[in-house]
Amino acid sequence: MGQAASSRFVIDPGNWDHSRFLHMPGRSGDPESPEYRNLFQSWVEEQYHPLLYTRAAIEKAAVRRILLVPDGK
């Protein structure tokens, strides 16, 4: 798991899908990943991103799905 220099969360327990976050530098902890610094500019500009909770909200916002299947061992 990657570490973040700074993370900010605004949590709405009354409606979890309205929660927001900032995370720097990006979505990946791997410096070789294209997603390593992809949230840097939004962090600088204090542009929060959705922190979705419900399945319906996550499925509506998803741009891709990764299926992990155990190898049966």
ROSEVO-759498 format. One record per residue: residue in one letter; x negated, y, z negated of N, C-alpha, C, O in turn. Coordinates in Angstrom, 2 decimals. Atoms other than C-alpha are relative to their C-alpha. Last residue first. Layout:
N
(atom "A",(X,Y,Z),(X,Y,Z),(X,Y,Z),(X,Y,Z))
...
# end
This chain:
73
(atom "K",(0.94,0.69,0.89),(4.88,-23.27,4.51),(0.50,-0.06,-1.40),(-0.17,-0.61,-2.28))
(atom "G",(-0.49,1.29,0.45),(7.82,-22.40,6.75),(-0.92,-0.76,-0.92),(-0.64,-1.91,-1.25))
(atom "D",(0.48,1.06,-0.89),(6.21,-19.58,8.77),(0.38,-1.41,-0.48),(-0.01,-2.39,0.16))
(atom "P",(1.04,0.83,0.62),(8.32,-16.93,7.09),(-0.40,-1.15,0.92),(0.40,-1.62,1.73))
(atom "V",(-0.46,1.38,0.14),(10.20,-14.60,9.47),(-1.13,-0.80,-0.65),(-2.25,-0.80,-0.15))
(atom "L",(1.08,0.80,0.56),(9.84,-10.83,9.35),(0.54,-1.39,-0.30),(1.52,-1.54,-1.03))
(atom "L",(-0.46,1.20,0.68),(12.23,-8.99,11.66),(-1.21,-0.81,-0.46),(-2.03,-1.22,0.36))
(atom "I",(1.05,1.01,0.01),(11.21,-5.45,12.56),(0.52,-1.17,-0.82),(0.87,-1.01,-1.98))
(atom "R",(-0.15,0.98,1.06),(14.01,-3.06,13.51),(-1.11,-1.03,0.16),(-1.38,-1.49,1.26))
(atom "R",(0.45,1.35,-0.34),(13.65,0.09,15.54),(0.16,-0.88,-1.22),(0.23,-0.40,-2.35))
(atom "V",(0.43,-0.08,-1.39),(15.03,3.63,15.64),(-0.58,-1.32,0.49),(-0.71,-1.54,1.69))
(atom "A",(1.12,0.84,-0.45),(17.07,3.29,12.46),(-0.31,0.21,1.48),(0.59,0.32,2.31))
(atom "A",(1.20,-0.80,-0.25),(19.25,6.25,11.44),(-1.15,-0.80,0.59),(-2.12,-0.22,1.07))
(atom "K",(-0.33,-1.11,-0.90),(22.65,4.51,11.71),(-1.25,0.79,0.39),(-1.35,1.25,1.52))
(atom "E",(-0.23,0.55,-1.34),(21.27,1.28,10.22),(0.32,1.10,1.00),(-0.10,1.02,2.16))
(atom "I",(1.28,0.47,-0.53),(19.85,3.17,7.23),(0.17,-0.53,1.42),(-0.62,-0.21,2.30))
(atom "A",(0.81,-1.18,-0.34),(23.06,5.10,6.60),(-1.33,-0.40,0.62),(-1.80,0.24,1.57))
(atom "A",(-0.63,-0.70,-1.12),(25.19,1.94,6.76),(-0.83,1.20,0.45),(-1.02,1.40,1.64))
(atom "R",(0.25,0.74,-1.24),(22.80,-0.05,4.57),(0.56,0.74,1.21),(-0.09,0.82,2.25))
(atom "T",(-1.00,1.00,-0.36),(22.96,2.60,1.85),(-0.34,-0.66,1.33),(-0.97,-0.06,2.20))
(atom "Y",(-0.18,1.08,0.97),(19.82,4.27,0.50),(0.97,-1.07,0.48),(0.67,-2.26,0.40))
(atom "L",(-1.28,0.71,-0.10),(18.40,6.89,2.82),(0.04,-1.21,-0.92),(-0.99,-1.81,-1.24))
(atom "L",(0.41,1.18,0.76),(15.56,9.21,1.83),(1.26,-0.84,-0.14),(1.95,-0.79,-1.16))
(atom "P",(-1.00,0.79,0.72),(16.16,11.85,4.50),(-0.65,-1.19,-0.72),(-1.54,-1.84,-0.18))
(atom "H",(-0.56,1.07,-0.83),(13.15,14.03,5.35),(1.02,-0.78,-0.81),(0.93,-0.84,-2.04))
(atom "Y",(-0.30,1.28,0.63),(12.16,17.36,3.77),(0.62,-0.97,1.01),(1.25,-0.56,1.98))
(atom "Q",(-1.17,0.55,-0.67),(10.56,20.22,5.70),(0.23,-1.41,-0.55),(-0.55,-2.33,-0.28))
(atom "E",(-1.02,0.39,0.99),(8.17,21.98,3.33),(1.31,-0.41,0.66),(2.39,0.01,0.23))
(atom "E",(-1.13,-0.89,-0.21),(6.19,23.55,6.21),(1.16,-0.26,-0.96),(2.22,0.36,-0.85))
(atom "V",(0.49,-1.38,0.04),(2.90,21.98,5.07),(1.17,0.99,0.08),(1.17,2.00,-0.62))
(atom "W",(0.39,-0.25,1.39),(4.68,18.68,4.33),(-0.46,1.45,-0.16),(-0.08,2.13,-1.11))
(atom "S",(-1.25,-0.24,0.74),(6.41,18.78,7.73),(-0.29,0.25,-1.48),(0.46,0.98,-2.13))
(atom "Q",(-0.55,-1.31,-0.35),(3.00,19.25,9.33),(1.30,0.29,-0.74),(1.52,1.42,-1.19))
(atom "F",(0.81,-1.11,0.52),(1.45,16.32,7.46),(0.63,1.36,0.27),(0.78,2.16,-0.64))
(atom "L",(-0.86,-0.84,0.84),(4.23,13.79,8.07),(-0.74,1.24,-0.52),(-0.18,2.00,-1.31))
(atom "N",(-1.19,-0.45,-0.71),(2.61,12.02,11.04),(0.95,0.86,-0.83),(1.86,1.46,-0.27))
(atom "R",(-0.18,-1.43,0.29),(-0.82,11.87,9.43),(1.30,0.55,0.59),(1.43,1.76,0.75))
(atom "Y",(0.76,-0.37,1.20),(-1.29,8.08,9.11),(0.22,1.47,-0.38),(0.33,1.78,-1.57))
(atom "E",(-0.93,-0.54,0.99),(1.50,7.21,11.56),(-0.71,0.45,-1.28),(-0.05,0.75,-2.28))
(atom "P",(-0.53,-1.27,-0.49),(-0.89,6.79,14.49),(0.98,0.65,-0.98),(1.29,1.83,-0.86))
(atom "S",(-1.38,0.04,-0.50),(-2.63,4.13,12.37),(0.43,1.37,0.54),(0.05,2.39,-0.02))
(atom "E",(0.03,0.33,-1.43),(-6.42,4.09,12.03),(1.38,0.01,0.64),(1.49,-0.06,1.87))
(atom "P",(0.50,-1.13,-0.77),(-6.32,5.92,8.68),(-0.08,-0.25,1.51),(-0.14,0.70,2.29))
(atom "D",(1.11,0.41,-0.85),(-4.14,3.08,7.29),(-0.47,1.19,0.84),(0.28,1.64,1.71))
(atom "G",(1.20,-0.15,0.82),(-1.91,4.14,4.39),(-1.26,-0.36,0.77),(-2.35,-0.36,0.20))
(atom "S",(0.92,1.13,0.06),(0.94,4.67,6.83),(-1.17,0.31,-0.92),(-1.62,1.45,-0.99))
(atom "R",(-0.69,1.23,0.36),(4.02,6.88,6.60),(-0.93,-1.20,-0.16),(-0.52,-2.23,-0.69))
(atom "G",(-0.93,0.59,-0.96),(2.12,10.16,6.53),(0.56,-1.32,-0.48),(0.42,-1.67,-1.65))
(atom "P",(0.06,-0.55,-1.35),(-0.26,12.59,4.79),(1.04,-0.58,0.96),(1.47,0.13,1.87))
(atom "M",(1.18,-0.40,-0.75),(1.59,13.56,2.68),(-1.10,-1.01,-0.23),(-1.34,-1.35,-1.39))
(atom "H",(1.09,0.93,0.29),(5.11,12.67,1.64),(-1.19,0.39,0.87),(-1.03,0.58,2.07))
(atom "L",(1.19,-0.44,-0.72),(8.15,14.89,1.43),(-1.11,-0.94,-0.41),(-1.19,-1.34,-1.58))
(atom "F",(1.38,0.17,0.44),(11.48,13.44,0.36),(-0.98,0.73,0.90),(-0.69,1.03,2.06))
(atom "R",(1.00,-0.44,-0.97),(15.26,13.86,0.46),(-1.40,-0.23,-0.56),(-1.58,-0.38,-1.77))
(atom "S",(1.33,-0.18,0.57),(18.31,12.36,-1.28),(-0.99,0.33,1.13),(-0.80,-0.07,2.27))
(atom "H",(0.36,-1.41,-0.13),(21.69,12.87,0.40),(-1.38,0.30,-0.59),(-1.82,1.45,-0.55))
(atom "D",(0.40,-0.28,-1.38),(22.04,9.12,0.96),(-0.30,1.47,0.26),(-0.82,1.81,1.32))
(atom "W",(1.39,0.38,-0.24),(22.03,8.59,-2.82),(-0.47,0.33,1.41),(-1.65,0.66,1.60))
(atom "N",(-0.08,0.46,-1.39),(25.29,10.50,-3.28),(-1.43,-0.30,0.45),(-2.12,0.57,0.99))
(atom "G",(-1.41,-0.04,-0.37),(25.99,11.32,-6.93),(0.25,-0.46,1.42),(1.35,-0.91,1.76))
(atom "P",(-0.67,1.21,0.48),(22.48,10.18,-7.89),(1.49,-0.04,0.31),(2.09,-1.12,0.29))
(atom "D",(-1.41,-0.33,0.28),(21.04,12.93,-5.63),(0.71,-1.27,-0.46),(1.20,-2.02,0.38))
(atom "I",(-0.90,1.14,0.10),(17.23,12.65,-5.66),(1.41,0.47,-0.39),(1.57,1.29,-1.29))
(atom "V",(-1.19,-0.64,0.52),(14.89,15.37,-4.45),(1.08,-1.08,0.04),(1.55,-1.45,1.12))
(atom "F",(-1.30,0.64,-0.18),(11.49,13.72,-4.02),(1.09,0.88,-0.61),(0.92,1.42,-1.70))
(atom "R",(-1.06,-0.73,0.69),(8.03,15.17,-3.56),(1.32,-0.68,0.34),(1.55,-1.07,1.49))
(atom "S",(-1.35,0.45,-0.35),(4.87,13.26,-2.71),(0.99,0.83,-0.80),(0.75,1.14,-1.97))
(atom "S",(-1.12,-0.72,0.60),(1.30,14.50,-2.66),(1.31,-0.59,0.50),(1.47,-0.85,1.70))
(atom "A",(0.56,-1.14,0.71),(-2.09,13.00,-1.95),(1.10,0.76,-0.71),(0.89,1.33,-1.78))
(atom "A",(-0.34,-1.31,-0.52),(-0.37,9.76,-1.10),(-0.67,1.08,-0.83),(-0.73,0.99,-2.06))
(atom "Q",(-0.17,-0.98,1.07),(-1.72,6.27,-1.57),(0.26,1.36,0.63),(-0.23,1.65,1.72))
(atom "G",(0.76,-1.23,-0.08),(-1.27,3.46,0.89),(0.27,0.90,-1.19),(1.27,0.76,-1.89))
(atom "M",(-0.84,-1.16,0.00),(0.00,0.00,0.00),(-0.89,1.24,0.00),(-1.90,1.29,-0.71))
# end
